[in-house]
Amino acid sequence: MRKKLIALGLALVLLTGLLPAALALTPVSDNQTAGVDVSVFQGSVDFPAARSGGVRTVYIRASYGYDGVDDYFRAHYRGALDAGLHLGFYHYLTAVTEDGAREQARFFAGLIDGLSYDCRPALDFELSGLSPAQAGAVALAFLEELETLTGVTPMIYCDSDAANHLMDDAVARYPLWVADWEVDSPRVYENWASWTGWQYTDRGEVPGITGYVDRDRFTEGVLLTEEERRPQVVYTVQPGDTLWAIAVRYGVTVEAIVEANGIENPNLIYPGQRFVIPVGYALYTVRPGDTLWGIAQRYGTTVSALAELNGISNPNLIYPGDVLKIPV
């Protein structure tokens, strides 16, 4: 996340002289957390040291382009997870067409599928040379495809100039992570009424990270909701399928699938349709210091229920990184 579309914004201001003075956006809430976003450019990161320095949320570059995987993606993921940080992933977009954007969204979604994250997956939009119509359409294609595949609402990262001049209301239904450096508050006066993330400098210094790093502030809106954290399967209807047969296959009710997808007629589905299949448990990744008793207390269940659901023979023996099913 390095480029900013400053030239476009300045050109529009100089040419029209009609834009209003920048209005400072207010955050979604006052409950903000300090964060960083990292990639191969930061190399190895000592996440416990970063946590000791006040960092609570980290965004990790997972991928870029059509098939690029960040060299430190896995190492950063494991380190942030073990340090007990809130974490999310982002994809650096290079596609300039809607079809290309959807293809990159599918690549990104496949890469993070099955990993434990509690922050919204993010689109890193830094494209230049596109018209507002093109930019909005490409961004929207990526976000909609990602939302369908993951079952959660993603977030868009862009600088304040792109947010003001390239995006439209359709894109603005997704949370905004805005880059606006060395200012008192983000300068955004179009489309979004609030920000969820604010990258306020690219020259931050944090314990555990060598050299400069992007620094961010995030509101609680960056976190996935309890409903979104429930694991979901996206199923593509095949010829001959019925909703009843799909429900039986995944051990859920027809009513649950109907409600999750807003299906008007359960007897009328078509090959090629994609449905989110909600399953009956949430997932929790064990962190250092966790006990099964503590997890049970946190989620309003019992040690015996957790042990039975997860096939745990010794309730006193769980390990950081284990992924547990939590009854809901």
C-alpha positions in Angstrom: 0.0 0.0 0.0 2.2 2.7 -1.2 0.7 4.8 -4.1 -1.7 7.6 -3.7 -3.9 9.2 -6.5 -3.0 12.7 -5.5 -2.6 13.9 -9.0 -6.2 13.1 -10.0 -7.6 14.8 -7.0 -5.6 18.0 -7.5 -6.5 18.1 -11.2 -10.2 17.9 -10.5 -9.9 20.7 -7.9 -7.9 22.9 -10.3 -10.2 22.3 -13.2 -13.5 22.7 -11.6 -13.0 24.8 -8.5 -16.4 23.5 -7.5 -15.6 20.9 -4.8 -16.5 21.8 -1.3 -13.9 22.1 1.4 -12.9 18.7 2.8 -15.1 17.5 5.6 -13.5 15.3 8.3 -15.3 12.0 8.7 -16.1 10.8 12.1 -15.3 7.2 13.0 -18.1 4.6 13.4 -17.4 4.6 17.2 -14.9 5.9 19.7 -13.7 2.3 20.4 -10.6 2.4 18.1 -7.7 0.0 18.1 -4.1 0.7 17.0 -3.1 -1.3 14.0 -0.5 -2.0 11.3 -0.6 -3.5 7.9 2.3 -5.7 6.8 3.7 -7.5 3.8 6.9 -8.9 2.5 8.3 -5.4 2.7 8.4 -5.7 6.5 10.1 -9.1 6.5 10.0 -11.0 9.7 7.9 -9.4 12.4 8.1 -10.0 16.2 4.3 -9.8 16.8 4.5 -10.2 20.6 6.8 -7.2 20.7 4.4 -5.2 18.4 1.6 -6.1 20.8 3.6 -4.9 23.7 4.1 -1.7 21.8 0.3 -1.2 21.6 -0.7 -2.8 18.3 -3.9 -4.7 18.6 -5.0 -5.2 14.9 -2.9 -6.4 12.0 -3.7 -6.6 8.3 -1.6 -9.1 6.3 -1.1 -9.0 2.6 -2.1 -12.4 1.4 -2.0 -12.0 -2.4 -1.6 -9.7 -5.4 -2.6 -9.9 -9.0 -3.9 -13.2 -10.5 -1.7 -15.6 -8.7 0.8 -13.8 -6.5 1.2 -14.9 -2.9 3.1 -12.7 -0.5 6.3 -14.4 0.6 5.6 -13.7 4.2 1.9 -14.4 4.2 2.0 -17.7 6.1 4.7 -16.5 8.6 2.8 -13.3 9.3 -0.4 -15.1 9.8 1.0 -17.6 12.2 2.9 -14.9 14.1 -0.2 -12.6 14.5 -2.4 -15.5 15.4 -0.1 -16.8 18.1 0.3 -13.3 19.5 -3.4 -13.0 20.0 -3.9 -10.1 17.7 -7.1 -9.2 15.7 -6.1 -10.0 12.2 -7.4 -9.7 8.6 -6.0 -10.2 5.1 -5.9 -8.0 2.0 -5.4 -8.5 -1.7 -3.6 -6.0 -3.9 -5.7 -5.6 -7.1 -4.1 -5.3 -10.5 -7.1 -6.2 -12.7 -8.6 -3.4 -14.8 -11.7 -5.3 -16.0 -14.7 -6.6 -14.1 -14.0 -10.2 -15.1 -10.4 -9.9 -14.1 -11.4 -8.5 -10.7 -13.8 -11.4 -10.1 -11.0 -13.8 -11.0 -8.6 -12.2 -8.5 -11.3 -12.2 -5.9 -11.7 -16.0 -6.4 -8.0 -16.5 -6.0 -7.9 -14.4 -2.8 -10.9 -16.1 -1.3 -9.4 -19.6 -2.0 -6.1 -18.6 -0.4 -7.6 -17.5 2.9 -10.3 -20.2 3.0 -10.1 -22.2 6.2 -7.8 -19.7 8.0 -8.8 -18.1 11.2 -9.4 -14.3 11.0 -11.8 -12.0 12.8 -11.4 -8.8 10.7 -13.0 -8.1 7.3 -11.0 -9.3 4.2 -10.0 -6.2 2.3 -9.5 -5.1 -1.3 -6.4 -2.9 -1.7 -7.4 -0.6 -4.6 -4.5 1.5 -5.9 -5.2 1.5 -9.6 -4.6 4.7 -11.7 -5.7 5.7 -15.2 -9.3 4.5 -14.8 -12.4 6.6 -15.2 -14.7 6.8 -12.2 -17.1 4.5 -14.0 -14.4 2.0 -14.7 -12.8 2.2 -11.2 -16.2 1.8 -9.5 -17.2 -1.2 -11.6 -13.9 -3.0 -11.1 -13.9 -2.5 -7.4 -17.6 -3.5 -7.1 -17.0 -6.7 -9.1 -14.2 -7.7 -6.8 -16.1 -6.9 -3.6 -19.3 -8.6 -4.6 -17.5 -11.8 -5.7 -15.5 -11.9 -2.5 -18.6 -11.3 -0.4 -20.4 -14.2 -2.2 -17.5 -16.6 -1.7 -16.6 -15.8 1.9 -20.1 -15.1 3.2 -18.9 -11.9 5.0 -18.9 -8.2 4.1 -15.4 -7.2 2.9 -13.8 -3.8 3.2 -12.1 -1.5 0.6 -8.8 0.2 1.1 -8.0 3.3 -1.0 -6.7 6.8 -0.5 -8.9 9.8 0.1 -8.6 11.0 -3.5 -9.9 7.6 -4.9 -12.7 7.6 -2.2 -13.8 11.1 -3.2 -13.4 11.0 -7.0 -13.4 7.3 -8.2 -15.9 5.4 -6.1 -19.7 5.6 -6.1 -22.6 4.8 -3.8 -22.6 1.1 -4.9 -19.0 0.7 -3.7 -19.7 2.8 -0.6 -22.0 0.2 0.9 -18.8 -1.6 1.9 -16.8 -0.3 4.9 -14.0 2.1 4.0 -10.3 1.8 5.1 -8.9 5.1 3.9 -5.3 6.2 3.5 -4.7 9.9 4.3 -1.3 10.6 5.7 -0.1 13.3 8.1 -3.5 14.9 8.6 -5.7 15.3 11.7 -8.5 13.2 10.2 -9.3 11.7 6.8 -10.4 14.1 4.1 -13.4 12.4 2.6 -16.6 14.2 1.7 -18.2 12.0 -0.9 -20.0 8.6 -0.7 -19.0 7.5 2.8 -20.4 9.0 6.0 -17.8 7.3 8.2 -14.6 5.4 8.1 -13.8 2.0 9.5 -10.1 2.1 9.1 -7.7 5.0 8.7 -4.1 4.6 7.6 -2.6 7.8 8.9 1.1 7.3 8.0 3.4 5.1 6.0 6.4 6.0 8.2 5.3 4.4 11.5 7.8 2.8 13.9 6.7 -0.2 15.9 8.6 -2.5 18.3 9.3 -5.8 16.6 9.2 -4.3 13.0 12.4 -3.3 11.3 12.1 0.0 9.4 9.0 2.0 8.7 5.5 0.4 8.6 2.0 1.7 7.8 0.1 2.7 10.9 -3.6 2.4 11.1 -6.6 3.1 13.4 -9.6 0.8 13.2 -13.1 1.0 14.7 -15.0 -2.0 16.0 -16.7 -2.1 12.6 -13.6 -3.8 11.2 -14.5 -6.9 13.2 -16.7 -9.6 11.8 -20.0 -10.0 13.5 -20.9 -13.1 15.5 -23.1 -14.3 12.6 -20.3 -13.7 10.1 -17.9 -15.7 12.1 -20.0 -18.8 11.8 -18.4 -21.1 9.1 -20.3 -21.1 5.9 -20.2 -23.2 2.7 -21.0 -21.6 -0.7 -22.6 -24.3 -2.8 -23.3 -24.1 -6.5 -26.5 -25.9 -7.5 -26.0 -28.8 -9.8 -28.5 -30.3 -12.3 -31.0 -32.5 -10.4 -30.4 -30.8 -7.1 -33.2 -30.0 -4.7 -33.0 -27.8 -1.7 -34.0 -30.7 0.5 -31.1 -32.9 -0.8 -28.6 -30.0 -0.3 -29.9 -29.5 3.3 -29.5 -33.2 4.0 -26.0 -33.3 2.5 -24.8 -30.5 4.9 -26.8 -31.5 7.9 -28.9 -28.3 8.1 -32.6 -27.5 7.5 -34.2 -26.3 4.4 -35.5 -23.3 6.4 -31.9 -22.3 7.4 -30.8 -22.2 3.7 -33.9 -20.3 2.7 -33.4 -17.7 5.4 -29.7 -17.3 4.7 -30.2 -16.7 1.0 -33.6 -15.0 0.9 -35.1 -17.7 -1.3 -38.7 -17.0 -2.2 -39.7 -20.4 -3.6 -37.8 -23.4 -2.0 -39.2 -25.6 -4.8 -37.6 -23.5 -7.5 -33.8 -23.5 -7.8 -31.6 -23.5 -10.9 -28.3 -25.1 -11.8 -25.6 -22.5 -11.4 -27.2 -20.7 -8.5 -24.9 -20.2 -5.5 -26.2 -20.6 -2.0 -24.6 -19.9 1.4 -25.0 -23.0 3.6 -24.9 -22.1 7.3 -23.6 -24.8 9.6 -24.4 -25.3 13.2 -21.3 -24.3 15.0 -18.8 -21.4 15.2 -15.0 -21.8 14.9 -12.5 -20.6 17.6 -8.7 -20.7 17.3 -7.0 -21.5 20.6 -4.6 -18.8 21.7 -1.8 -18.9 24.3 -3.1 -19.1 27.8 -6.6 -20.5 26.8 -8.2 -23.3 28.7 -11.2 -25.3 27.6 -13.0 -24.1 30.8 -12.3 -20.4 29.9 -13.5 -20.9 26.3 -16.7 -22.6 27.5 -17.4 -19.7 29.9 -16.8 -17.2 27.1 -19.3 -18.8 24.8 -21.9 -19.9 27.3 -21.4 -23.6 26.9 -19.8 -26.4 28.9 -16.4 -28.2 28.9 -18.1 -31.5 28.3 -20.0 -30.1 25.3 -16.8 -28.8 23.7 -14.9 -32.0 24.4 -17.6 -34.1 22.8 -18.1 -31.9 19.7 -14.3 -31.7 19.1 -13.4 -35.3 20.1 -11.1 -34.1 22.9 -10.1 -37.0 25.2 -8.2 -34.8 27.7 -10.0 -31.5 28.4 -6.9 -30.2 30.2 -4.8 -30.5 27.1 -5.4 -28.1 24.2 -2.8 -26.2 22.2 -2.5 -22.7 20.7 -3.5 -22.9 17.0 -6.0 -25.7 17.5 -9.3 -24.8 15.8 -12.3 -25.8 18.0 -16.0 -26.0 17.0 -18.2 -24.0 19.3 -21.9 -25.0 19.5 -24.3 -22.1 18.6 
